[in-house]
Amino acid sequence: MGRLAVALIVSLWLIPTSILVNQTVPEPYMDEIFHIPQAQQYCKGNLWSWDPMITTPPGLYYLSLSHVACLLPGMFLVQKVSSFAELCSTARLRSLNGVLAILCSIIIYEIITHLRPTLSKRKAVSFAVILALYPLHWFFSFLYYTDVASLTAVLAMYLTCLKKKYYFSALLGAFAVFIRQTNIIWMLFVACTGIIDTTMTHPRKKVKVDELNESVKETGRLIHNDSISASSNMRRRKPNSGVNASKYSTITATGSLATQSSGFLDEIREICLTSWPMKWKLFISFSPFFMVLVAFVAFVRWNGSVVLGAKEAHVVSPHFAQLMYFSLVSALATAPVHFSLSNVANLFESFWKSRLSFFQWLLALTAGFLSVHFFSYCYSIAHPYLVADNRHYTFYLWRKVIKAHWLMKYLLVPFYVYSWSSIFNILGKVRQKVWVLAYFLATAAVLVPAPLIEFRYYTIPFYLFILHSHVDDNESWIAMGLMYLVINAFTMVMFLFRPFHWNHEPGVQRFIW
């Protein structure tokens, strides 16, 4: 019932909004001018044709063929079309993302219930519905972009990995890469989380805990017996006590290490100690992920680049500011959680109580200021698309906020540091430190090479973060939902009803993320 409830609620806003978008903007817009004609070529059977301006693989177009094929029998019955190619209109191709958005919301619900089995169904449904409203995901559910399909494939891959269906997860990972190349990073992240979960929850831990309990009982009996015969058997008691005490302390250390993570190095040690005896099991389970990685590396070597087309406009450049922008955007998207008085108080309390935390925070601030000052070229890149295209909201944020004054890059550093500190603090409460590190490295691997600031790139890491946040505060979720509704209403009104024109180019222009 939970899945059906999520699908029905999401459909309530998705269907009427899709109709409104297709009536107001019937023609392809922005990146759709590349994707829709390409998909229509596939519908005509021209599978070898390719637009050199398209940078992503054709996974979305093959999905579109399957989607249109499902619609074909019904359309023939009502005599709406006479050929397969006629079905591939702009509206029907866009409807694929609507279907995927519903499927994605169900997958989000499944992940929530898997990660939090004690959560009530009503809360799980509410959380999934609110997350389906996330503005960057919600907006592109009505256009023919790769973002919704990419997110759906990645979350499906992650869900199947959580359920330990590793072969199917690797297959979904391959398809996710077939939709967008950067998903190879998320496939590796999912494989890493699978290894972490397998090793950290291996039966070895249970064995050690049982040994520990037996050791405690045995030691207690020995101490009791030895205390009774202490006066008559002092010499014998002393060595036995020493031997068993040593055994008890050794097992206690091992047991405590297995049952709780006291530190990052302890987690690494536990993973290494557990994974070695089960190396062949891990190899068999996760080898499909490795095969996909090898195939991807071979493709990049053959293609000469990660992107397929427009290679000169998508050259890999170290753009470290992307990490800072992502942290702040994600924190703002969950502002009721990150900037609540309780969260701020907890963070600063941990800084003052722990010298190490305070030192780390101070080091992060210093590194942030130094990187902004000395490495401004690598820190923040002004991509030609960013500074020249006033249809994107990032154009105005760049000009009115980031470049408003030369001091702004310094003034934003504390907010970046606080945002990452809050993200680490929230994730660290429910996940292992090594998992949090893997998440940060995967996010960096996806975002740092991208020279163009696109908030769409932040969608997948945002969802992986919020799904593991385990926020139970109902007020925070309600505030987030209301905030998403306001943002979505604003962006859709601006997109549909505030068109404008360029003097140097014919046609209607619209505001978009």
Salt bridges, closest charged atoms under 4 A:
GLU32 OE1 - ARG94 NH2 2.76
GLU110 OE2 - ARG3 NE 2.26
GLU110 OE1 - LYS163 NZ 3.60
ASP147 OD2 - ARG180 NH2 3.10
ASP147 OD1 - ARG456 NH1 2.77
ASP197 OD1 - ARG431 NH2 2.94
ASP210 OD2 - LYS206 NZ 3.51
GLU211 OE1 - LYS208 NZ 3.93
GLU270 OE2 - ARG204 NH1 2.79
GLU349 OE2 - LYS353 NZ 2.88
ASP389 OD1 - ARG391 NE 2.82
ASP389 OD2 - HIS392 NE2 3.67
GLU454 OE2 - ARG456 NH2 3.39
ASP472 OD1 - ARG116 NH2 1.96
